[in-house]
Amino acid sequence: MVPGVKRMARYAAATALATSLAFVLASAGSAFAQTPTPAKPQDRMVVDARELVYDNDKKTVSAVGDVQILYQGRTIEADKVTYDQAGKRVVAVGNARITEANGTVITGDRFNLTDDFRDGFIDSLRVVNPDRTRFTAPRAERTDGETFIFEKGIYTACEPCKENPERPPLWQVRSARIIHKKAEQTIYYEEARLEFAGVPLAYIPYMSGPDSTVKRKSGFLSPKFLNTGPLGYGIGLPYFLNLAPNYDLTITPTYLSRQGLLGQVEWRHRLMNGSYTIRASGIFQQEKEAFLAAPLGAGDDTFRGSVQTNGRFFINPRWTFGWNASMSTDRWFYKNYRILNESVSATTYLQEAISTAYLNGQTATGWFDMRGYYFQPLTSTDWQKQQPVVLPVIDYNKRVHKPSFLGGEITINANVTHLTRDAAAFSQLPRQTNFLYTGTTSTNVGYSLYDGCAVYQKNTCLVRGLAGNMARATAEVSWRRNIIDPLGQVWTPYASVRADIFSVNPDTTGYPNSNVRTIVDTSDEVFGRAMPAIGLMYRYPFVAKTSWGTHIIEPVAQIVARPNETNSLRVANEDSQSLVFDANNLFEWSGKFSGYDRVEGGTRANVGALYTGRFGKEAFANLLLGQSYHLGGRNSFATGDLVNTGLDSGLQTDTSDIVARAQFSPMAGLFFTGATRLNSTTFEAQRIDAAATYATSVVTASVGYGRYEPQPNLGIFRRREGLSLNGSLLVTPNWRLRAGVLFDLDKYKYDREIRIAQYTSWLASPTTIAQPRYVDSRLMQTAATSFGINYTDECTVFDVSYSQSYADRQTGATKDTRTVMFRLELRTLGELSYSQNLDGSTVGDGVTSSTR
C-alpha cells in the first residue's frame, strides 16, 4: 500500500473506532440527562491505530497495530484493542499499557475493561506508581474505578535489576491478596510474607498501610525495641492520630520487662503563625532496686516522668517568640529510659537540660533578643541549688552605617542580665579533694558530692557562683572607620565608651553560703563602672604574583588605650569565666573577655602578620602570627577575680604568649588547620589544636589533635591531650563502612596518681588494706571507639553501629558504656530500630550493677 493510502486507512480506522465508542458512551449517558451537553476536552476520545477490522456477526470493532486511545485523562496502548458492542467491553491484548492521569503506569498481557475503562480484569499485571513503587500479579481486578485487587500480588519499592529484571528485588511483600483502595488511600495485605532477595523472612497474617498519596494518616508506626540491664527487654508501638491537617497526637506505650509500662505522648500543633510541640513521659517503676538510692539515683521513686515542650511563633516578619523547655522528676530519667530530649546539652564532663523562652526581633541593621534560662543538671555530681535561674537576659545591637558627620560605622550594644542562685558554687585549688556533702545511701553506697574547699580563702578557693541575686546593665557605643591612603595603607581609627551598673545582693545564710564571707565582700551594694577606649589599627597589604600563585602579606598593628579596670573583685563573674587567648581574638576591639562581667583595661598593643596565598584554581593557604603587649595601666588579665579568669591565659604578663593560626588546602577535598599558643620565653606550646580532613565521594577521613597545658590557677592541674581518628569508605555504590577512635593521651598520669595514693594507704595500714595490684598503663589509652556499616539504595536503609565509651573514673564512672544500635528502613513500609546496652550501666547513670 502506498504511503498516502496507508495514512488514509489509519485515519479512517481511528475515526471509525472513536465514533463507535463515543456513540456507545454517549448513549449510556443519555439515561441520566435528557438535554445533551457538549463534551469536555478530557471526555473526548482520541484513537490512533494502523487498521480497523469490523466483525458484523460478533458485533465487534477492532483497532490493530500500535493502538493508542486517549480518554478521560487515561491513555491505553496495545497491539490490538477490540470493542464488543453487545457486552460493552473493551479488550486490549499485546503489550497492553494504561497510563493514568497521575502518572501511574499499568501494564499487562491482556486487559478486559468496561467501555469507560474504569473497571475490569488484567492478566499478568504490572503497576508502576509515580513514586516508583511497584505491584505485580498474575491476575488483578479493578472495581468502581478505584479499588485494585491483586491475586497473589507482590509489592516493592525497589527498582528492578537492570542486568536481570527477573531477579527478585532486595525486598518485596508477597501476599495472597493485595487490596488497594484509592478512596481510603490504604493498601491491605492478606497472608503476607516479607522476602529479602526472594527468601521469606517474616510472615504477617494481615497488615495495612497508607499508599503513596498519603502524607498523614492515623495508624500504627514502626515498633521500637530496646534492651538494657535496669529496664530489661522493651518494645514500644507508637500509634499516630491524624486529628486534623494541622495537629496530631502520637501515643507510644512501651512495655519493659523489668519496669512495666512506660507511657509516652506527643502533641503537635501548627497554627497560622507558628507551631508548638508537647511531649510527656511517665512510668510507675516495678523494680526500683535496679537504680541507686538518693542522692545517687532515683531508686527511692515509684513514679518517674518528664514533660518537654518547644514552639516558635512569628508575630510579624521581624519578630518571633518561642520556647524550648523540659522538666523531669529526677536528673537520671532521660538517660535511664532513653527519652529523647532536644534541650539536653551533653559533653564528657557536663550534662544538663537547658530550658529557655525568648522574644527576638531583627532588621537589616538591628537585633533584639530577650530570654530566660533554667538549668537542670543530669548527673549526680551537679547540685540543682547551685544552678542559676537567669531571667531576663536582654541583648540589643544596632549598627549605623556611614553616619553623615563621621563616616564609617557606629555600633550600639546593650545587655541586661539578672540571675538568682540558692547555693554558692566553689572549686578548690590546686586540686579538688573536698566536697560539701559526704555520706552513704539507704543501700550503703558511699558518696562525696558537690565541690567544696578545705580552706575558704582567695588563694585556695574559687567562687564559681554566688548565692543570692546578681544583676548588671551594660551599654556601649563604638565607632570605627577604614581609611585607605594613596599608598594602599589601611588606617582604622576606633573609639568607644561603655558603662555598667551592677547590683549584688549575696545570700550568706546557711551552709555553704556562709563560707564566701572569707573570700569576697558580701555586703549588698549597687555600683557602676565606666570604660572609654580609643584605638587605631594599621594594615598594609603587599601583593605579589608568581608563576605558581598569588601572595598577600599583610602586617597588622593595633593599639587600644583604656583606663584601668575597676571593681574586678566586687563583680560576680558569671558570663566571662571562659577565656581562650588565640589568633581569633588577638585583634578584637572590645577586648578578649568572652562576656560582659569583665572588661579589658589598660593600654595594649596587638601586632601580627597575615599571609594569604592562592595556588591555581583550588589550592590556598593562610597564616596569622601575632602577639599582644601590655603597655600601661593595670593588666586586667594579671588580676584574678573570684574565679581567676585571666590568670594562666597567656595574657597575664606584659609580653603575651605568641599565637598562630594556619589553614592549608593543597587540593579539593584535602584541608589542614592548626592553631597554637607558644610561651613567649621558652616557645613551649601551651595550647595546640590541629586537624586534617580529606573528603571525596568514596572516602572521608579526619584526624584531630588537642593538647592543653595545666592551668593551676584555674584548678586544672594536669595536662589534657587527646587524639581522634575518624573515617568512612564507600566499598560499593551502596555499602559504606565507618569507624572512629578517641585516644586519651594523658590518662596514664591519672592512673599513676591513683596507684600512688593506693600504695601510700597500704603502707600506712598494711594489715587492714589489701596490697594494691600494679597495672601498667599504656601511653595511648582509648577513650571511645565506634564503627558501623551502612547500606543505602532507593528503597532500603540498613545501618548497624557499635560504640564504646570507656569509663572515666574521674567523673565517677565504674564501667565502660557499650551500645549496639540497629536500624532498618523499608521505603513506604516503615522503620525498625533496636538499641542494646551491653552491661554499660554505671554509677554515674544512677544505676546499680544488678542485671538479669
Protein Blocks (a to p, Z undefined) as FASTA:
>chain_A
ZZklmmmmmmmmmmmmmmmmmmmmmmmmmmmombdcdddfklpccdddfbdcddfknopa
cdeejiacdeehiacddfbdcddfklopacdeehiacddfkopacddfbdcddfkomacc
dehiacddfkopacddfbdcdehhlaccdehiacdfbdcdfklmmbccfbdcddfbdcdd
fklopacdehiaddeehiafbdcfbacdddfkbmbdcddddddddddfklopaddddddd
dfbfkbccdddddddfknopadddddddddfkbccdddddddddfblmlpccdfkbcklb
mbgcdddddddddfblmbccdddddddfbfklmmmnopacfkbccdfkbccddddddddd
ddfkbccdddddddddfbfkbcfklpccdddddddddddehifklgpjdddddddddddd
fbdcddddfbdfbdfbgcddfkopacdehiadfbdcfkloccfbdedjdddddddddddd
ddddfkopacddddddddddddddddfedjfklmmmmmbccbdcdddddddddddddddd
dddddfkbccddddddddddddddehklmpccfklmbccddfklmmgmnbjbfblmbcce
djdddddddddddehjlbccdddddddddfbdjdfklmccfkopoianlpmpmbdcdddd
ddddfbghiacdddddddfklopafbdcdddddddfkbccddddddddddfknopabdcd
dddddddddfblmbccdddddddfklmmmmmmmmmmmmmmmmmmmmlpccdddddddfbd
cfbdcdddddddfkbccddddddddddfknopabdcdddddddddehkbccdddddehka
cfklopafbdZZ
